[in-house]
């Protein structure tokens, strides 16, 4: 969606994971895991470790197969580096020493920020939105949608019939726990390139809010229904209620940045620092 979704805390967590993975690969003796999902020679990726990797990187960004593939790639290169004697080189040892400091600093910052509660009122978000309106203008065409995917065509047809009588929310309640539902997106603002399959995008472009589509078939076992709630063109500013979550993410990221800046400034004032020109 919009670029500010990649906010500070998420990037720090991913960076932290990468540094930690390199350090641990070099200093932990590999042992066989009984419950593992992947193996490269004598190195094992356990089910528990995979869950931690997915939780850290966010499953919405890295799917399970991608995480496993990335782990295999990293492990292959690490083992080859060991074979080539890279770990004995002075340059490697120097990088490890610097990485230890970066990792410790990142852990310190994460620990400090997580211990500081950032409270705000709804009016704070409204004010922030008004003060930064240009920052929230869309870089691409986007659509506010309700989308549901079924594995069974008959149930998809029944859902659409229920919608025509009771509306989206009530019908969704009636279908709660239905095993044929693959996934559901409620009031999701999506850029054009994020709407899939392509047939759904073509239908979305033809609909007018708040129209609902017919059941869209993508072959056996995948049937989609989409309701268009709003259309917003590139360069336009969506209403506050449509992008409220994005506004909150951006607001909190800036507040955290300010916390970090103040914390570092405090460290400057309580330590002896000398710079020789």
N, C-alpha and C positions, 0 to 999 in steps of 0.2 A: 504494500500500500504506500503510504507516504514515508519518506526517508527517515523521519524522526522516530519511527518504530524501533529502529536499532539504537535503543537508548543505552546510556552509560553502563548500568549494572549488568545488562546482558553481555555486553562486549567484554567487560572485565572478567565475568565468569568463564567465558569461552577462552580468553587469553590465559587465565589461571589454569584451566584444564590442560591446555597445550603445554605450558611450562612444566606443570606437575608430571604430565605423562613422560616427558623427556627425562626429567630427573629420576623418576621411579624406574624407568626402563634401564637406567645405567647402574642402579645401586641395589635393586631387589633381586635376589636369587630366584629364578623361575622354578615353579614346582607344578606338578600335574594337578589339575583340577578335575574332580569327578563330575561336577555339574558345569559344563562349559558349552559355549555356543560357537566358538571358533578356535583354531589352533594353527600356529606357525612353528613347525619343528617342536621345540620344548617349551614354547610360550603359549599360555592358554588365556583366553578371554572368558571369564566366568559369567554366569547369568547375572549374578549380583553386580559385577563390574559393568556389564552392559546396561543394566537398569540405571546405574549411577551416571553413566555417560549420556544416556538419553534424557534423564532428568536435568542434567546440567546444561546440555545444548538446546533443550526444548524439542520435544518430539514433533512439533509443528514445523520445525526447520530441517531437522535431520531425521529421516525415517530409519527404522531399525537396520535395513539392509545397507544404507549409506554409512551408518555408524560402524557396522561390522567391517565393511570394505575399507573405511578409513583406518580402522585399527590394524587390519591385515597389512595395508600399505606401509603404515608407520613401522610395524614390527619387522616386515621384510627389510626395510631400509636400515633399521637399527641393527639387526643381526648382521647385515652385510657390512655396516660400519665397524662393528666389533671385529669381524673377520679381517677387515682391511687395516686394523690397528688405529682407527680414528680416536678411540677413547684414550689412547696413550699419548696423543699429540698435545703439545702445550696450548695450542689454540683452543682445542676442545675443553681442556681443563679451565682455561681462562673464561670461556663462555659459560661453563657450568657455575663457576664462582659468581659471575655477574647475574646469572639466572636465579641463583639462590637468593640474592638480594632483592631482585624484582619480585620473586614469589613471596618472600616474607613481607615486602612492602604492600603487595596486593592483598595478602591475607589481613594485614593490619588495617588497611583502608576498608575492606569489606566488613571486618569485625566492628570497626568504629561506626560506619554508616548504618549497619543493621541494628546497632544499639541505640540509634537516635531516631525517635519517632517523629515523623513529619505530619503534622495535623493541618487541615485546611477546611474551609467552609465552601459550600457551593458557589458563593459570591466570588471567592478567590479565583476559581476556574473561569467564571464568566468574565472577570476583569482581565485575566491573563489572555483569554481569547480575544477580547476587544483590543488589547494592547499589541497583539501579535497577529492580526488578521492576515497579513500578507504571507506569513509563514505557513498558514494552513490552506492556502489555495492549492488546488489539485494540479499535479504535474501531468496527469493523464485523465482520460475519460473514465468515470467510475459510476457504479450502479449500486443502489441500496436494495438488497435482495433477501427474500426468504427462499431457501432451497432445501429440498428433501430428496434423498436418493433411496430407492427401494430395490430389493432383490427379486421381488415378486410383482408382476404387472397388475394382477387383479387387486392387490392391496393398494397399489399406487392409484388405480382408478377409483377405489373406494375412498381414499384420502381426498382426492380432488372433488368427488361428489360431496363429501362432508364439508369441505371448504366452502363450496357454493352455498351451503345451507347455514353453516355456523361460523365461518371465518377461519383464519389460520390458527390462532392460539387455541381456540376451543377444540378444533379438530386434532391438533397436536396432543392435547391432553387426553383425548379419547384413544389415541394411538400409542400412548405411553407404554413402554415395555415391549412393543411389537418387534418380534425377532427379524422381520423382513426389512426393517429400516436399517440402511447402511450408515448414513450420517445425516445430520440436520444442521443447517446454518440459519440462525434467526437474526434478522436486521443487520446483515453483514454488508459493509461497504467494500466493494471489490473493484480493482482496476480491471480494464478489459482483458489484459493478458493473464489475469488470475482466474478468469471464469472458464471452467472446463466441464465436460468435453466441449469441443468447438460447436456442436449442434446446439448446446444450451446457450452459448453466446449469441448465435444467430437468432435464436428465439427471443432472447432478452432485448436485443436491439429493435425488434419489431413490436414489442409490447409497450403499452402506455400505463403508467401507474394509476390504480393499483391492480392491474390485470394479472391474471394467473395463466400459466401455459397449459397446454394439453399435456398428457403424459408423454415424455420424450424418451424414446427407446434407443439405447446404445448397444443393442444386441441382448441376447439372453442373459438375464441376471443383473441388469443395471437399467433402472427406470427412474427418470428424474421429473420433478415438478418444481417450477420456479415462479415466484410472485415478485413482480417488480414494484418496489415501494417508492423509488426515486431515481432520477437520472441526473447526473452532474457532469458537465462538460469540462474539459481541460481549461484551467485558469479560473474556474469558478470557486466560490467559497461555500462549502456545504453548511447547513444550519448547525448551530451549536449542539443540539441534541443528537445529531447524526454522528458527529465525530467527538463526542464527549470523552470517550475512552482514550482517544489519541491525545486530546488536550491534557488529560490527567497524566498520561505517560510523560509527555513533554514537560509539564509543570513539575512533576516529581523529580525528573532527571536534572532539571536546572537547580532545584532545591538541594539535591544531593551534591551537585557540583560545588555549590556554595558552601555546603558543610565541609567538603574536602579541602577547599581553598582556605577556609578559616582554620581548619585543623592544622594544615601545613604551616600557615602563618604563625600559629601558636608554637609549633615546634621550632620555628626560626627564633622566636623570642626567648625560648627556654634552653637554647643550646649555644655553644661557642662555635661560630662559623668564621672561617678565614679564607679569603681568596687572594692569592698572590698574583699580581699582574706580571 
